[in-house]
């Protein structure tokens, strides 16, 4: 969400002489130093968050910002409708940029954004699971429309994959010629995985199997060339389009990520063991013992997945 420009510091004298880099110069330095992490998402976030500061407080030397400037910036973000979680993420990014650049330039002093107070705000928007009756309607609509965007949604609906995981699939990740058809979810240069446990095998059942069979028939080496070109994976674009379409079909406040929550609830409903649920969804299972062994076979996972077919 773009934050409208608002200059909170209007006194020209606030831009005191200072040899430290300006906020946007700091962003450039930060991205140069973090070359190993330069995914398009990482670059966009750093530039966007640095721009937020520059637009609200002025593009000033990073050591000229005060703790009161940071507090005013926090209030500015809240005033533009951002949630506490979003504001914390922006501050975390800005802190990282300034900290690294101060170390790189040997700049002494404190980071004004380091200890800004964040008030408790009950503004977290929970993603609602898609209930079974609406899931059936949604999956039927996907099969009737029968195009790439609907294949993506159908695949997620019966696998619980994150949107970026599904959108970044290579066609070779879809294994249909095995005794148990499944997704071999692995990291790729164009799409990293969120956690170590995110790499997993996911059995294909129901509407997800239908979508996978469609996907292997087209010519592209990428499952969803509309959103992934082998260099980048544009999950944000997919999210906006899919959420809009979902709303037109089942209404309400349901979003794509709610399908992931739904899968967990559906597995709970058939009394699937929690560690099997975690392995299917790529959730991290707590406890030392769960770190040992290879986990459950894809055949065992499929037995539970077959119980939740609509």
N, C-alpha and C positions, 0 to 999 in steps of 0.2 A: 504494500500500500504506500503510494507516494504521499509524503507529508507536504502540504502547501507551504511555500516560503513565508517566513515571518521573521523579521529582524528584531530580535529581542534586545540587542545592544545597539543603540542608535547614536551613541556619543562617539564622534570620530576620535576623540582623545583616548578611547579605550584601546585603539590600535597603537600601543606604546612601542617604542623602538625595541626590537627583539631580533636576535640573529637566528633563533630556532626556526625550523621549517613551518610553513603555514599548514593548516589542516589538510588541504588538498595536495600539497607537496608531500606531506607525511603519508598520505594514502598511496601516492606513486612510489615512494621509497618502500613502504610496507609490501606492496605487490611485487616489487623487484626482488626483495629479500625472500619473499615467500613463493618464489617461482615454482617450487616443487608442489605447491598446493593450488596452482592456478587453474582450477576448473572454472567454466563460465559462471557458475553460481557463486563461487567464492569471490571472483572479481567483481561481479555485479553488486554483491552485498557490501563489500568494502567501499566501493565507489559511492554507492547509494547512502550508506551511513555517514561517510565523511561529508557528503554533500548536505545531508540533513543538518549537521553541525554548522557548516559554512553558511548555509542559508539562514539559519536561525540566529547564530551568534556572530556572524562575520567570518570571513576566511582569514583568520588571524594566526600569528605564531602560536604553536601548540602550548607553550608555557605561559602565554598571556591569559589563557582561560582560568577563571577562578572557580572555587567550589560553588559560589552563588550563581555563576553562569551555568554550571552543570545542572543545578537545581532548577533554574529557569528553563533550561532545555528539556528536562524531565517533564515539567508542567506543560510545556508547549506540546510535547508528544501526546500526553494524556488529553490535552485540550482538543487535539485533532482526532480523537476517537480511538487511539491505539490502546490495546490491552496491556496489562502489566507484563505479560509474557513477551509481547513484542518490544516494549520499552526496554526490558532487561536484555533482550538479544541485541538491540541497537547499542546500548551502553557497553555490553560485553565486547562488541566489535570495536567500538571507538577506543575503549581502554586498551585493547590489544594493539591497535595501530599506534597509539601514542606511546605506550610502554616500549614497544620494540624500537621505534624511531628515536626515542630518548636514549636508549641504551646504545644504539648504533652511532649516535652523534656525541656520546659522552656528556649528555645534558643532565646536570644535577637538578634535584627538586622533585616535587610530587606531581602526580597526574591528577588533575582537577576532577576527572571522571571516575576516579578509583573507588571512592567511598560514598557516592551519592546515595542518600536514603531513598528506599523504595517502599512506599506505604502499602499496607495490605489492601488489596482491592479484589472483591469477589466478582471479577469480570471475565473469568475463564469460560470460554464457550466450548462445552463438551460436544463431541461429535456423536450424534445419536446413532445407535445401531439401526439398520434397516430391518423392520419387522418382517416376519415370514410372508405375510400376505402381500406386502408391497414388493418384497424380493421376487416373488413369483411373477407379478405383473411386470417388473423391470426386466427380468430375464426373458420373458416372452417377447417384450418389445425389442430387445436386442436381437433376437432371432428373426423377428419380422423385418427389421430394418437391414440387418445383415451386411454391415460394412465395417471398415477397419476400426472406426471409433467404437462401435458397438462390440466388436470382438474384444477390444481392450477391456471394456467394462464387464463383459461376460466372463472373461478370464479371471479378473480380480474377484468377481462375485462368488466364485466357488473355489478359490485358492487362498484368499486372504492376503495376497501379495500387496505390498505398498505400491502406489502408483508408479513411482520411479523404477521400482524393481521390474514391473511388468513392461513398462514402456521401453526400457532399455534392453529387453531380451534380444539375443541373437537367435536366428531361426534354428541353429544347431542346439540351442538350449532346450528345445522342445523335443522330447523323446517319445515317439509314438510307436516305435517298432519293438519295444520291450514288453515282457509279460505284463508289467504294470506301467501304463503310460504315465509320464510325469514330466515336471519341469526340473531341469538341472540348473538351479539358480546360482550363478557365480558372478564375481566382479568382472567388469570389463573396463578398458581405458576410458570409454565414454560415459560409464556409469559405475560409480563405486557403490558398495553396500554399506548400510548404516552401522552394522556391528559384525563381529566375527560370526555370531550365531545366525546372521542373516543368510549366509551361504548354506543352501539346503536343497533337498529333493522334496518336491511337492506333488503328490498324486493328482492326476487329472480325472475329475469325475464331473458328471452333470453338464451344465452349460459351459464350464471351463474346458472340458474335453471337446465339446462342439466347436468352441472358438479356436482351440489349438489345431483342430483338423482343418479349419479354414485357413489359418495362418501359414501352414506349411505349403499351401498350394500356390501362393504368389511368388513372384520372381525375386524379390528383394532378400538379401542375406540377413536383413534386420526384420524382426517380427513386426515392428510398427514404424516403417520409414517416414510416416507423417510426423512422427515426434522424435525420431532418432536417425541421424545420418551417419553414424559411425565416428563422429567427432564430438558431438554433443547430444544430450538427451533432454529435451524440453518438456519436462513433466509439468511445469507450471501452465504451459499452454494447454496441455491435455486436461489438466484439472479444471480450468475455467470452462472449457467446452463441455466436459462430461457433467460437471455439477449443474450447469444450465440445462442440459438435456434431461438429467435425472429429475430436476424440479418440475419440468414440463410433463413428466410421465407419472411420478408418484407424489409430487407436491411436497409441502413441508420443508423442513430444514435439513434434509438428508444430503450428505455429500459423499464423494467417492470413498473417503477414508472410513466412513461409517460401515462400509461393507467388510472391512477388516475386523471391526468390532463385532459385526454380525456373525462372522465365521467363528469367533471365539465363543459367542453365546450359543450358537448352533451345536458346537462340539460339546459344550457343557451340558446341553439339554439331553444328549444321548449318553451322558455320564462318561465321556472320554477322560482318561487320566490327564492331569494337568501337565505332566512332563511331555506327553505326546502332543497336546495342544501347543505347548511352547515350541516343540520341534517343527511342527507344521507351519506355524506362523513366524518362526525365526525370533521368538521372544527369548530373552535370556532367563534361564531357570536358575533360581538361587540355590545355594548349597554346594559344598565342596564336592560331594559325591557325583553331582551331575556333570562335572567337568571331565570325568573319566569315561572311557569306552567310546564306541562309535555311534551310540544312539540306536534308535529303532530303524528297521529296514523299511524301504519304501512300500513293501508289501503289507507290513503291519500298519503303517500309516494309512494305506488305502482302505483297509478294513473299516477304520473309523470314519474316513471321509465318505465312504459309500453309504453310511448310515444317515448322513445329513442331506442327501440329494433331495431336491424339491420335487 
